[in-house]
Each structure stands twice: as C-alpha cells, then as structure tokens.
Amino acid sequence: MALFLNRRKDEKKLGLYIHIPFCKSRCAYCSFYSNGGNMDPKLVDHYMQALADHMRETGKGTRDYVVDTIYFGGGTPSYFGAENLDNILDEIHRNFHVSIDPEITVEANPDSLDEKTLKRLLKAGFNRLSMGVQSHNDEVLQQLGRPHTFQQAKEAMELARKVGFANISMDLMYGLPGQDMEMWLESVEKVVAMRPEHISCYCLTIDEDCPMYSYRDRLKIADDDYQLRMYLMASQYLREHGYEHYEISNFALPGYHSRHNSSYWKGIPYIGVGP
C-alpha cells in the first residue's frame, strides 16, 4: 500500500478526477463517455497504459501541489475491478504528491460489489463509496437500463458497512418516466432509512448522446414545474432528517460534505485524467 506524504504548511491543494470508461451495460439516460459491456483484456491493458502515460505527463507540472481529493468516476469504476483500481491508485502515488488524509471516492453500481471487492478497495485506500441507486422501484430501474435491483442496493450497503466503509453516498433520480410524487418520496424515504452519510438527488436529463433520446417523445415525464416540486419536497424531507443541503444536488450529514465536489465550487485546481 502506498505511503501518504505529511501535510506541508505551504501546500496548494489539487483535486484529481480519474475517468473509468467501462460499464456492464450503458444506461438509457447516460451521455457520459463509456464502453458498455466491452472488457476485452487487450483494451483494458491499452487503457491502463494510456492512463499511466497521462498521469506521468500531468504529474510533472504539479510539484507545488498536494492532491487532497481523488475521485474515480465513469462509466462504472467498480465494474472495472478492485485490482485494476488498486493499481491505478498506486500509479497516482508514483506521480503526484498525495495528502496524508485524502478523500478517495469510487463510484459503484450495487450489483458489482461483493465482500472481497469492498475489502480490497478499503485496504487500497479508498475511503468513500458513491453508489448509484437511482430508485427503489425495480420496474423503473429496468426501464432506465440499470443492472441492479433495490434489494441489491440494500445488500451492498450492508456489506460496505460490514467491511468498514464509514462514508457512503447514494445517488437518486427524479423526473423519471412514470414517476409521481408518491413514488419519488418513497425512494427518498427508503434511502434515508439506510442512513448513508451523503445523498445526491439528480433530475433526469435526456441529452442527444443518450439512448433514451431517440424515443423521448413516447415517455411520460413530468413537466418542469412538477419536477421542481419533487426537488423541493426532497430537500425539505432530507433537511428534516438531518441532512444539510450544501450544494444544488447534494445533501450530507454534518461533517460529510463531499470534499471533491466542494472543491469545484470553491475554484480549487483539479486535473481530469483519462478519456
């Protein structure tokens, strides 16, 4: 396991975002760059080499900075495998100065998490888990192209707690096809009952690059006014249950604001690595 540097009094903070463009399958609403369903070993090897080259190149210009937050997004980083993620984290330590207490987040789909994976991630240094739950309703999840069920999300949460993850975030979506206020509130309630440290609430956005765009006119999606009401209802409910609304889409228990997300808003420098 890599060693962390001691904090320097004159350090300048730097955030690091690592993009993992691999998924089990592409979600209907996703417009991010990803390679759904293709984990060809040769492609993975080429990607890992390109990522290492990119970090060596960019790391040369960061000698006066200390990496305070590292965020693995995608794609689905957990689907990429704990061993690969561990190796990438080692490469980061070889090319950047990393703080003694960095926030290291990895995005995950519930179906791609098991006890062995979670243990390796925690041992490697990942200390924050961000799970894409999106809804409690399995029919909605299937319509979105999500590869998991809500039961899998609950089981993944239990496993993560058992292994030792003490900082877990869960994503939810509103404005989904066929979703009314009652269904949305039930999703929020069920996630709050699991008591993650952080909850993100995102409105469905159908961009031209996502699969859902081609049949968007056939979807029964609430109008903007109704979506606003869904957002305000969730905000009120979460505040009433101890979550601070610290950023447009993000809510956290006291002391658990996402340091990485917050750094964007504060104008702290960051580097994005990967495609």
C-alpha positions as CSV (number, residue, x, y, z in Angstrom):
1,M,0.0,0.0,0.0
2,A,1.4,3.4,-0.9
3,L,2.5,5.9,1.7
4,F,1.0,9.3,2.1
5,L,3.1,12.5,2.4
6,N,2.9,14.6,5.5
7,R,0.9,17.8,5.2
8,R,3.0,20.9,4.3
9,K,2.2,24.3,5.7
10,D,2.6,26.0,2.3
11,E,0.8,23.3,0.3
12,K,-1.6,24.2,-2.5
13,K,-4.5,21.7,-2.9
14,L,-5.2,19.8,-6.1
15,G,-8.2,17.6,-6.9
16,L,-7.7,14.6,-9.2
17,Y,-10.5,13.0,-11.3
18,I,-10.0,9.6,-12.9
19,H,-12.4,8.5,-15.6
20,I,-13.1,4.8,-16.0
21,P,-14.9,4.4,-19.3
22,F,-16.1,0.8,-18.7
23,C,-19.6,-0.4,-17.8
24,K,-21.5,-3.7,-17.6
25,S,-24.1,-2.0,-19.9
26,R,-25.0,1.5,-21.0
27,C,-27.9,3.1,-19.1
28,A,-30.7,4.6,-21.2
29,Y,-30.1,8.1,-19.9
30,C,-26.3,8.1,-19.9
31,S,-24.5,10.6,-22.1
32,F,-21.0,10.1,-20.5
33,Y,-18.2,8.6,-22.4
34,S,-18.3,4.8,-21.7
35,N,-17.7,1.5,-23.3
36,G,-20.7,-0.6,-22.2
37,G,-20.2,-4.3,-22.0
38,N,-16.7,-4.4,-23.5
39,M,-14.0,-5.5,-21.1
40,D,-11.6,-7.0,-23.6
41,P,-8.3,-7.7,-21.8
42,K,-6.3,-6.0,-24.6
43,L,-8.5,-2.9,-24.5
44,V,-8.1,-2.8,-20.7
45,D,-4.3,-3.1,-21.0
46,H,-4.2,-0.3,-23.6
47,Y,-6.3,1.9,-21.3
48,M,-4.2,1.3,-18.2
49,Q,-1.0,2.1,-20.2
50,A,-2.6,5.3,-21.6
51,L,-3.8,6.3,-18.1
52,A,-0.3,5.8,-16.7
53,D,1.2,7.9,-19.5
54,H,-1.3,10.6,-18.9
55,M,-0.5,10.7,-15.2
56,R,3.2,10.8,-15.8
57,E,2.8,13.7,-18.2
58,T,0.5,15.8,-16.0
59,G,2.2,14.9,-12.7
60,K,5.4,16.7,-13.8
61,G,3.6,20.0,-13.6
62,T,2.1,19.5,-10.1
63,R,5.2,19.5,-7.9
64,D,4.0,22.5,-5.9
65,Y,0.6,20.9,-5.3
66,V,-0.7,18.3,-2.9
67,V,-3.5,16.0,-4.0
68,D,-6.2,16.4,-1.4
69,T,-9.1,14.6,-3.1
70,I,-9.2,11.8,-5.7
71,Y,-12.5,10.8,-7.4
72,F,-12.9,7.7,-9.6
73,G,-15.9,8.2,-11.9
74,G,-17.2,6.7,-15.1
75,G,-18.5,4.6,-16.5
76,T,-18.6,2.2,-13.6
77,P,-15.3,2.0,-11.7
78,S,-16.4,-0.9,-9.5
79,Y,-17.1,-3.0,-12.6
80,F,-13.5,-2.4,-13.7
81,G,-12.3,-4.4,-10.8
82,A,-10.7,-3.7,-7.5
83,E,-7.3,-5.0,-8.7
84,N,-7.2,-2.5,-11.6
85,L,-8.4,0.3,-9.3
86,D,-5.7,-0.5,-6.8
87,N,-3.1,-0.4,-9.5
88,I,-4.3,3.0,-10.7
89,L,-4.1,4.3,-7.2
90,D,-0.5,3.1,-6.9
91,E,0.2,4.9,-10.2
92,I,-1.2,8.1,-8.7
93,H,1.1,7.9,-5.7
94,R,4.1,7.4,-8.1
95,N,3.3,10.6,-10.0
96,F,1.6,13.0,-7.5
97,H,2.1,14.3,-4.0
98,V,-0.8,12.9,-2.1
99,S,-2.1,14.4,1.2
100,I,-1.8,12.5,4.5
101,D,-5.6,12.4,4.7
102,P,-7.0,12.4,1.2
103,E,-10.7,11.8,0.4
104,I,-10.7,9.0,-2.2
105,T,-14.0,8.2,-3.7
106,V,-15.0,5.4,-6.0
107,E,-18.3,5.2,-7.9
108,A,-20.1,1.8,-7.8
109,N,-23.1,0.0,-9.0
110,P,-24.6,-2.2,-6.3
111,D,-24.5,-5.4,-8.5
112,S,-20.8,-5.1,-8.9
113,L,-19.9,-5.0,-5.2
114,D,-19.1,-8.1,-3.1
115,E,-17.2,-8.5,0.1
116,K,-13.9,-9.4,-1.5
117,T,-14.1,-6.3,-3.8
118,L,-15.0,-4.0,-0.9
119,K,-12.3,-5.3,1.3
120,R,-9.6,-4.7,-1.3
121,L,-10.9,-1.2,-2.1
122,L,-10.8,-0.2,1.5
123,K,-7.3,-1.8,2.0
124,A,-6.0,0.1,-1.1
125,G,-7.0,3.4,0.4
126,F,-10.5,4.1,-0.9
127,N,-12.4,5.7,1.9
128,R,-15.6,7.0,0.3
129,L,-18.1,4.9,-1.7
130,S,-20.6,6.5,-4.1
131,M,-23.4,4.1,-5.1
132,G,-25.8,4.7,-8.0
133,V,-29.1,3.6,-6.5
134,Q,-31.4,5.9,-8.5
135,S,-34.8,4.4,-7.4
136,H,-36.4,1.9,-5.1
137,N,-38.7,0.7,-7.8
138,D,-37.3,-2.2,-9.8
139,E,-39.5,-1.6,-12.8
140,V,-38.2,2.0,-13.1
141,L,-34.6,0.7,-12.7
142,Q,-35.2,-1.8,-15.5
143,Q,-36.7,1.0,-17.7
144,L,-33.6,3.1,-17.1
145,G,-31.3,0.2,-18.1
146,R,-29.9,-0.1,-14.6
147,P,-28.3,-3.5,-14.0
148,H,-29.3,-3.8,-10.3
149,T,-32.3,-4.2,-8.1
150,F,-33.1,-2.2,-5.0
151,Q,-32.5,-5.3,-2.9
152,Q,-29.0,-5.5,-4.3
153,A,-28.5,-1.8,-3.2
154,K,-29.5,-2.7,0.3
155,E,-27.3,-5.7,0.4
156,A,-24.3,-3.7,-1.0
157,M,-24.9,-1.1,1.7
158,E,-24.9,-3.8,4.4
159,L,-21.7,-5.3,3.0
160,A,-19.9,-2.0,2.8
161,R,-20.8,-1.2,6.4
162,K,-19.6,-4.7,7.5
163,V,-16.3,-4.3,5.7
164,G,-15.7,-0.9,7.3
165,F,-16.8,1.9,4.9
166,A,-17.8,4.8,7.1
167,N,-18.5,7.4,4.3
168,I,-21.1,6.2,1.8
169,S,-23.0,8.3,-0.7
170,M,-26.1,7.3,-2.6
171,D,-27.5,8.8,-5.8
172,L,-31.2,9.2,-6.5
173,M,-33.0,10.5,-9.6
174,Y,-36.3,12.3,-10.0
175,G,-38.3,13.3,-13.0
176,L,-38.2,9.7,-14.3
177,P,-40.7,8.2,-16.7
178,G,-43.9,7.3,-14.9
179,Q,-42.6,8.6,-11.5
180,D,-45.1,10.6,-9.4
181,M,-44.5,12.4,-6.2
182,E,-45.5,9.4,-4.0
183,M,-43.1,7.1,-5.8
184,W,-40.3,9.7,-5.5
185,L,-40.9,10.3,-1.8
186,E,-40.8,6.5,-1.2
187,S,-37.4,6.3,-2.8
188,V,-36.1,9.1,-0.7
189,E,-37.6,7.6,2.5
190,K,-36.1,4.2,1.8
191,V,-32.6,5.6,1.1
192,V,-32.7,7.8,4.2
193,A,-33.7,4.7,6.2
194,M,-30.3,3.2,5.3
195,R,-28.7,6.3,6.7
196,P,-25.9,6.9,4.2
197,E,-23.7,9.9,5.1
198,H,-24.4,11.6,1.8
199,I,-27.3,11.7,-0.7
200,S,-27.3,13.2,-4.2
201,C,-30.6,14.0,-6.0
202,Y,-30.4,14.5,-9.7
203,C,-33.1,15.3,-12.2
204,L,-33.3,13.2,-15.3
205,T,-31.7,14.9,-18.3
206,I,-32.1,13.5,-21.7
207,D,-29.2,14.6,-23.9
208,E,-28.8,13.9,-27.6
209,D,-26.0,11.4,-26.9
210,C,-28.0,9.1,-24.7
211,P,-30.0,6.1,-25.9
212,M,-33.2,7.4,-24.4
213,Y,-33.2,10.5,-26.7
214,S,-34.4,8.5,-29.7
215,Y,-37.7,7.7,-28.0
216,R,-38.1,10.6,-25.6
217,D,-41.4,11.7,-27.1
218,R,-43.0,8.4,-26.0
219,L,-42.0,8.8,-22.4
220,K,-44.4,10.1,-19.7
221,I,-42.2,12.6,-17.9
222,A,-43.4,15.3,-15.5
223,D,-43.1,18.9,-16.6
224,D,-40.6,21.3,-15.2
225,D,-43.0,22.7,-12.5
226,Y,-43.7,19.2,-11.2
227,Q,-40.0,18.3,-11.2
228,L,-39.3,21.5,-9.2
229,R,-41.9,20.4,-6.6
230,M,-40.2,17.0,-6.4
231,Y,-36.8,18.7,-5.8
232,L,-38.2,21.0,-3.1
233,M,-40.0,18.1,-1.4
234,A,-36.9,16.0,-1.2
235,S,-34.9,19.0,0.0
236,Q,-37.3,19.6,2.9
237,Y,-37.6,15.9,3.8
238,L,-33.8,15.5,3.9
239,R,-33.2,18.6,6.0
240,E,-35.8,17.4,8.4
241,H,-33.9,14.1,8.7
242,G,-30.5,15.7,9.5
243,Y,-29.1,16.2,6.0
244,E,-27.5,19.6,5.2
245,H,-28.3,20.9,1.7
246,Y,-24.8,22.2,0.9
247,E,-24.9,22.2,-2.9
248,I,-27.5,22.2,-5.6
249,S,-28.0,18.4,-5.8
250,N,-26.1,17.3,-2.7
251,F,-27.1,16.6,0.9
252,A,-24.9,15.4,3.7
253,L,-24.9,14.6,7.4
254,P,-22.8,17.1,9.4
255,G,-19.1,16.6,8.6
256,Y,-19.7,14.6,5.4
257,H,-19.8,17.2,2.6
258,S,-18.0,15.8,-0.4
259,R,-14.6,17.5,-0.3
260,H,-14.0,16.7,-4.0
261,N,-17.4,18.1,-5.2
262,S,-17.0,21.1,-3.0
263,S,-13.5,21.9,-4.4
264,Y,-15.1,22.5,-7.8
265,W,-17.4,25.1,-6.4
266,K,-14.5,26.7,-4.4
267,G,-12.4,27.0,-7.5
268,I,-9.7,24.7,-6.2
269,P,-7.5,23.4,-9.1
270,Y,-8.1,20.0,-10.4
271,I,-6.9,17.6,-13.1
272,G,-9.1,15.2,-15.1
273,V,-7.2,12.0,-16.2
274,G,-8.5,9.6,-18.8
275,P,-10.8,9.9,-21.8
